[in-house]
Amino acid sequence: MIIRGGENISPKEVEDFLGTMPGVKDVAVVGCPSKKYGEQPAAFVIRADGSTIAEKDVADYCKDRISWFKIPKYVHFLDEFPMTASQKIQKYKLREMAHELWPDA
């Protein structure tokens, strides 16, 4: 659960929604530390083959379709996710990466 300024955000709900976006092959959503809100949603996206979607495209796709506070504040594109031996996404590594990518959040 991501807690953004008192609002509870289910990463799974945002992942399921972003998974319907054209050009998205896979997505993982984690909480990124925020000085103002405690946490902000951050999306790590794997583009579909040939896709050229950008960060702004993700925000535009979400606008007016999901609650404003669930829209990922940060978006980063990856070629692959860090995985466990049993092929599960290592979300703690994505949270660490979010903290490194956006340290002043």
N, CA and C atoms as an extended XYZ file, in Angstrom:
315
Properties=species:S:1:pos:R:3:atomname:S:1:resname:S:1:resid:I:1 pbc="F F F"
N         0.846       -1.182        0.000 N   MET     1
C         0.000        0.000        0.000 CA  MET     1
C         0.891        1.246        0.000 C   MET     1
N         0.574        2.181       -0.855 N   ILE     2
C         1.257        3.467       -0.894 CA  ILE     2
C         0.358        4.461       -0.164 C   ILE     2
N         0.919        5.168        0.801 N   ILE     3
C         0.132        6.161        1.540 CA  ILE     3
C         0.643        7.537        1.140 C   ILE     3
N        -0.170        8.233        0.364 N   ARG     4
C         0.191        9.552       -0.165 CA  ARG     4
C        -0.660       10.604        0.538 C   ARG     4
N        -0.079       11.282        1.495 N   GLY     5
C        -0.799       12.349        2.187 CA  GLY     5
C        -2.122       11.914        2.780 C   GLY     5
N        -2.181       10.706        3.324 N   GLY     6
C        -3.407       10.209        3.935 CA  GLY     6
C        -4.298        9.409        2.990 C   GLY     6
N        -4.004        9.427        1.696 N   GLU     7
C        -4.760        8.637        0.718 CA  GLU     7
C        -4.069        7.294        0.522 C   GLU     7
N        -4.826        6.214        0.542 N   ASN     8
C        -4.276        4.889        0.317 CA  ASN     8
C        -4.361        4.552       -1.165 C   ASN     8
N        -3.230        4.147       -1.724 N   ILE     9
C        -3.166        3.804       -3.143 CA  ILE     9
C        -2.696        2.365       -3.263 C   ILE     9
N        -3.474        1.556       -3.957 N   SER    10
C        -3.097        0.172       -4.198 CA  SER    10
C        -2.211        0.112       -5.439 C   SER    10
N        -0.953       -0.291       -5.287 N   PRO    11
C        -0.083       -0.401       -6.467 CA  PRO    11
C        -0.673       -1.331       -7.522 C   PRO    11
N        -1.298       -2.408       -7.095 N   LYS    12
C        -1.890       -3.378       -8.033 CA  LYS    12
C        -2.960       -2.718       -8.895 C   LYS    12
N        -3.778       -1.874       -8.287 N   GLU    13
C        -4.830       -1.187       -9.034 CA  GLU    13
C        -4.233       -0.296      -10.129 C   GLU    13
N        -3.194        0.447       -9.794 N   VAL    14
C        -2.554        1.329      -10.771 CA  VAL    14
C        -1.833        0.503      -11.834 C   VAL    14
N        -1.196       -0.591      -11.424 N   GLU    15
C        -0.525       -1.479      -12.386 CA  GLU    15
C        -1.519       -2.071      -13.368 C   GLU    15
N        -2.652       -2.538      -12.859 N   ASP    16
C        -3.682       -3.112      -13.737 CA  ASP    16
C        -4.183       -2.080      -14.730 C   ASP    16
N        -4.373       -0.843      -14.267 N   PHE    17
C        -4.839        0.211      -15.163 CA  PHE    17
C        -3.789        0.529      -16.220 C   PHE    17
N        -2.546        0.750      -15.807 N   LEU    18
C        -1.496        1.092      -16.767 CA  LEU    18
C        -1.194       -0.047      -17.720 C   LEU    18
N        -1.479       -1.267      -17.301 N   GLY    19
C        -1.288       -2.423      -18.172 CA  GLY    19
C        -2.190       -2.400      -19.389 C   GLY    19
N        -3.260       -1.606      -19.340 N   THR    20
C        -4.180       -1.496      -20.484 CA  THR    20
C        -3.734       -0.423      -21.469 C   THR    20
N        -2.697        0.326      -21.126 N   MET    21
C        -2.230        1.416      -21.993 CA  MET    21
C        -1.507        0.862      -23.210 C   MET    21
N        -1.860        1.333      -24.402 N   PRO    22
C        -1.139        0.902      -25.599 CA  PRO    22
C         0.343        1.269      -25.487 C   PRO    22
N         1.204        0.334      -25.841 N   GLY    23
C         2.639        0.576      -25.786 CA  GLY    23
C         3.297        0.114      -24.505 C   GLY    23
N         2.500       -0.376      -23.548 N   VAL    24
C         3.046       -0.867      -22.282 CA  VAL    24
C         3.047       -2.392      -22.300 C   VAL    24
N         4.224       -2.961      -22.113 N   LYS    25
C         4.344       -4.420      -22.037 CA  LYS    25
C         4.138       -4.903      -20.606 C   LYS    25
N         4.777       -4.209      -19.654 N   ASP    26
C         4.645       -4.574      -18.241 CA  ASP    26
C         4.896       -3.324      -17.402 C   ASP    26
N         4.373       -3.324      -16.194 N   VAL    27
C         4.519       -2.158      -15.315 CA  VAL    27
C         4.549       -2.615      -13.859 C   VAL    27
N         5.330       -1.890      -13.061 N   ALA    28
C         5.359       -2.105      -11.614 CA  ALA    28
C         5.282       -0.733      -10.957 C   ALA    28
N         4.457       -0.620       -9.930 N   VAL    29
C         4.269        0.651       -9.232 CA  VAL    29
C         4.727        0.484       -7.789 C   VAL    29
N         5.532        1.432       -7.335 N   VAL    30
C         6.042        1.427       -5.959 CA  VAL    30
C         5.887        2.819       -5.360 C   VAL    30
N         6.064        2.899       -4.071 N   GLY    31
C         6.043        4.189       -3.397 CA  GLY    31
C         7.424        4.813       -3.396 C   GLY    31
N         7.477        6.077       -3.773 N   CYS    32
C         8.728        6.839       -3.767 CA  CYS    32
C         8.643        7.822       -2.604 C   CYS    32
N         9.671        7.870       -1.756 N   PRO    33
C         9.617        8.798       -0.619 CA  PRO    33
C         9.390       10.249       -1.062 C   PRO    33
N         8.536       10.955       -0.326 N   SER    34
C         8.227       12.348       -0.626 CA  SER    34
C         8.248       13.146        0.672 C   SER    34
N         8.936       14.264        0.653 N   LYS    35
C         9.001       15.107        1.851 CA  LYS    35
C         7.636       15.702        2.182 C   LYS    35
N         6.872       16.032        1.148 N   LYS    36
C         5.590       16.691        1.354 CA  LYS    36
C         4.456       15.707        1.672 C   LYS    36
N         4.405       14.571        0.950 N   TYR    37
C         3.265       13.659        1.068 CA  TYR    37
C         3.572       12.328        1.756 C   TYR    37
N         4.813       12.090        2.116 N   GLY    38
C         5.190       10.800        2.693 CA  GLY    38
C         5.655        9.852        1.611 C   GLY    38
N         4.781        9.609        0.635 N   GLU    39
C         5.112        8.783       -0.528 CA  GLU    39
C         4.371        9.313       -1.745 C   GLU    39
N         4.932        9.057       -2.899 N   GLN    40
C         4.297        9.355       -4.181 CA  GLN    40
C         4.375        8.085       -5.029 C   GLN    40
N         3.362        7.811       -5.853 N   PRO    41
C         3.455        6.637       -6.720 CA  PRO    41
C         4.491        6.848       -7.825 C   PRO    41
N         5.304        5.823       -8.041 N   ALA    42
C         6.299        5.824       -9.112 CA  ALA    42
C         6.072        4.573       -9.951 C   ALA    42
N         6.019        4.743      -11.259 N   ALA    43
C         5.783        3.624      -12.171 CA  ALA    43
C         7.062        3.287      -12.928 C   ALA    43
N         7.401        2.025      -12.931 N   PHE    44
C         8.495        1.506      -13.736 CA  PHE    44
C         7.855        0.711      -14.867 C   PHE    44
N         8.129        1.142      -16.093 N   VAL    45
C         7.423        0.615      -17.259 CA  VAL    45
C         8.394       -0.063      -18.210 C   VAL    45
N         7.964       -1.215      -18.725 N   ILE    46
C         8.666       -1.859      -19.829 CA  ILE    46
C         7.812       -1.612      -21.058 C   ILE    46
N         8.399       -0.946      -22.050 N   ARG    47
C         7.669       -0.643      -23.279 CA  ARG    47
C         7.471       -1.910      -24.116 C   ARG    47
N         6.359       -1.933      -24.845 N   ALA    48
C         6.130       -2.990      -25.818 CA  ALA    48
C         7.097       -2.792      -26.975 C   ALA    48
N         7.374       -3.848      -27.713 N   ASP    49
C         8.290       -3.764      -28.854 CA  ASP    49
C         7.836       -2.681      -29.825 C   ASP    49
N         8.756       -1.792      -30.160 N   GLY    50
C         8.466       -0.727      -31.113 CA  GLY    50
C         7.771        0.483      -30.522 C   GLY    50
N         7.453        0.445      -29.250 N   SER    51
C         6.749        1.553      -28.612 CA  SER    51
C         7.714        2.689      -28.295 C   SER    51
N         7.196        3.909      -28.409 N   THR    52
C         8.007        5.097      -28.101 CA  THR    52
C         7.321        5.976      -27.056 C   THR    52
N         6.472        5.375      -26.226 N   ILE    53
C         5.771        6.180      -25.230 CA  ILE    53
C         6.767        6.851      -24.287 C   ILE    53
N         6.381        8.024      -23.780 N   ALA    54
C         7.219        8.800      -22.879 CA  ALA    54
C         6.469        9.047      -21.572 C   ALA    54
N         7.150        9.683      -20.610 N   GLU    55
C         6.563        9.949      -19.296 CA  GLU    55
C         5.254       10.725      -19.418 C   GLU    55
N         5.242       11.731      -20.280 N   LYS    56
C         4.050       12.562      -20.450 CA  LYS    56
C         2.871       11.740      -20.975 C   LYS    56
N         3.146       10.768      -21.829 N   ASP    57
C         2.084        9.915      -22.368 CA  ASP    57
C         1.390        9.128      -21.259 C   ASP    57
N         2.161        8.693      -20.277 N   VAL    58
C         1.586        7.944      -19.157 CA  VAL    58
C         0.645        8.849      -18.360 C   VAL    58
N         1.094       10.060      -18.055 N   ALA    59
C         0.250       11.004      -17.309 CA  ALA    59
C        -1.002       11.359      -18.103 C   ALA    59
N        -0.844       11.575      -19.408 N   ASP    60
C        -2.001       11.909      -20.251 CA  ASP    60
C        -3.005       10.770      -20.302 C   ASP    60
N        -2.510        9.535      -20.349 N   TYR    61
C        -3.386        8.374      -20.393 CA  TYR    61
C        -4.194        8.245      -19.100 C   TYR    61
N        -3.561        8.577      -17.981 N   CYS    62
C        -4.223        8.450      -16.680 CA  CYS    62
C        -5.237        9.557      -16.421 C   CYS    62
N        -4.966       10.741      -16.958 N   LYS    63
C        -5.802       11.907      -16.662 CA  LYS    63
C        -7.264       11.629      -17.004 C   LYS    63
N        -8.138       11.936      -16.057 N   ASP    64
C        -9.588       11.775      -16.175 CA  ASP    64
C       -10.039       10.312      -16.265 C   ASP    64
N        -9.116        9.363      -16.070 N   ARG    65
C        -9.488        7.957      -16.090 CA  ARG    65
C        -9.346        7.303      -14.717 C   ARG    65
N        -8.366        7.795      -13.936 N   ILE    66
C        -8.217        7.322      -12.561 CA  ILE    66
C        -8.114        8.552      -11.662 C   ILE    66
N        -8.288        8.354      -10.387 N   SER    67
C        -8.220        9.469       -9.438 CA  SER    67
C        -6.878       10.174       -9.561 C   SER    67
N        -6.902       11.492       -9.437 N   TRP    68
C        -5.704       12.303       -9.661 CA  TRP    68
C        -4.556       11.913       -8.750 C   TRP    68
N        -4.864       11.513       -7.515 N   PHE    69
C        -3.785       11.192       -6.582 CA  PHE    69
C        -3.156        9.824       -6.867 C   PHE    69
N        -3.776        9.014       -7.715 N   LYS    70
C        -3.225        7.707       -8.091 CA  LYS    70
C        -2.314        7.784       -9.313 C   LYS    70
N        -2.336        8.908      -10.006 N   ILE    71
C        -1.502        9.061      -11.197 CA  ILE    71
C        -0.041        9.074      -10.763 C   ILE    71
N         0.795        8.212      -11.355 N   PRO    72
C         2.204        8.183      -10.960 CA  PRO    72
C         2.875        9.541      -11.148 C   PRO    72
N         3.476       10.024      -10.088 N   LYS    73
C         4.205       11.289      -10.128 CA  LYS    73
C         5.500       11.111      -10.916 C   LYS    73
N         6.067        9.931      -10.829 N   TYR    74
C         7.330        9.633      -11.495 CA  TYR    74
C         7.162        8.408      -12.386 C   TYR    74
N         7.798        8.456      -13.555 N   VAL    75
C         7.765        7.332      -14.492 CA  VAL    75
C         9.189        7.102      -14.987 C   VAL    75
N         9.595        5.847      -14.996 N   HIS    76
C        10.918        5.487      -15.498 CA  HIS    76
C        10.764        4.240      -16.358 C   HIS    76
N        11.471        4.212      -17.472 N   PHE    77
C        11.385        3.081      -18.392 CA  PHE    77
C        12.589        2.164      -18.209 C   PHE    77
N        12.313        0.868      -18.174 N   LEU    78
C        13.335       -0.156      -18.009 CA  LEU    78
C        13.241       -1.165      -19.146 C   LEU    78
N        14.333       -1.891      -19.364 N   ASP    79
C        14.312       -2.988      -20.329 CA  ASP    79
C        13.818       -4.273      -19.672 C   ASP    79
N        14.109       -4.407      -18.365 N   GLU    80
C        13.630       -5.561      -17.601 CA  GLU    80
C        13.602       -5.198      -16.123 C   GLU    80
N        12.781       -5.927      -15.379 N   PHE    81
C        12.672       -5.717      -13.944 CA  PHE    81
C        13.686       -6.595      -13.214 C   PHE    81
N        14.134       -6.165      -12.038 N   PRO    82
C        14.927       -7.078      -11.209 CA  PRO    82
C        13.997       -8.196      -10.717 C   PRO    82
N        14.420       -9.433      -10.913 N   MET    83
C        13.552      -10.570      -10.599 CA  MET    83
C        14.205      -11.508       -9.591 C   MET    83
N        13.352      -12.229       -8.859 N   THR    84
C        13.829      -13.286       -7.972 CA  THR    84
C        14.037      -14.548       -8.810 C   THR    84
N        14.562      -15.575       -8.179 N   ALA    85
C        14.753      -16.848       -8.879 CA  ALA    85
C        13.422      -17.461       -9.315 C   ALA    85
N        12.355      -17.124       -8.575 N   SER    86
C        11.032      -17.656       -8.922 CA  SER    86
C        10.254      -16.706       -9.841 C   SER    86
N        10.970      -15.754      -10.467 N   GLN    87
C        10.410      -14.839      -11.459 CA  GLN    87
C         9.368      -13.874      -10.917 C   GLN    87
N         9.594      -13.394       -9.705 N   LYS    88
C         8.760      -12.336       -9.132 CA  LYS    88
C         9.558      -11.048       -9.144 C   LYS    88
N         8.872       -9.932       -9.364 N   ILE    89
C         9.540       -8.633       -9.401 CA  ILE    89
C        10.031       -8.277       -7.999 C   ILE    89
N        11.278       -7.851       -7.901 N   GLN    90
C        11.848       -7.424       -6.625 CA  GLN    90
C        11.520       -5.948       -6.424 C   GLN    90
N        10.352       -5.704       -5.862 N   LYS    91
C         9.889       -4.326       -5.709 CA  LYS    91
C        10.757       -3.520       -4.755 C   LYS    91
N        11.397       -4.164       -3.802 N   TYR    92
C        12.263       -3.409       -2.889 CA  TYR    92
C        13.431       -2.796       -3.662 C   TYR    92
N        13.894       -3.485       -4.706 N   LYS    93
C        14.962       -2.922       -5.536 CA  LYS    93
C        14.440       -1.745       -6.359 C   LYS    93
N        13.185       -1.819       -6.792 N   LEU    94
C        12.593       -0.696       -7.524 CA  LEU    94
C        12.427        0.506       -6.593 C   LEU    94
N        12.052        0.270       -5.329 N   ARG    95
C        11.949        1.371       -4.370 CA  ARG    95
C        13.308        2.025       -4.137 C   ARG    95
N        14.354        1.206       -4.040 N   GLU    96
C        15.708        1.737       -3.899 CA  GLU    96
C        16.091        2.570       -5.120 C   GLU    96
N        15.743        2.056       -6.295 N   MET    97
C        16.029        2.760       -7.543 CA  MET    97
C        15.268        4.088       -7.589 C   MET    97
N        14.012        4.081       -7.125 N   ALA    98
C        13.208        5.314       -7.105 CA  ALA    98
C        13.861        6.347       -6.215 C   ALA    98
N        14.371        5.916       -5.076 N   HIS    99
C        15.023        6.832       -4.153 CA  HIS    99
C        16.282        7.433       -4.777 C   HIS    99
N        16.998        6.640       -5.569 N   GLU   100
C        18.202        7.138       -6.256 CA  GLU   100
C        17.846        8.064       -7.421 C   GLU   100
N        16.796        7.711       -8.165 N   LEU   101
C        16.407        8.507       -9.336 CA  LEU   101
C        15.816        9.850       -8.949 C   LEU   101
N        15.027        9.868       -7.875 N   TRP   102
C        14.333       11.083       -7.460 CA  TRP   102
C        14.630       11.392       -5.993 C   TRP   102
N        15.876       11.729       -5.655 N   PRO   103
C        16.244       11.916       -4.250 CA  PRO   103
C        15.600       13.125       -3.590 C   PRO   103
N        15.204       14.119       -4.354 N   ASP   104
C        14.629       15.338       -3.783 CA  ASP   104
C        13.119       15.345       -3.792 C   ASP   104
N        12.528       14.170       -3.928 N   ALA   105
C        11.071       14.073       -4.066 CA  ALA   105
C        10.341       14.597       -2.868 C   ALA   105
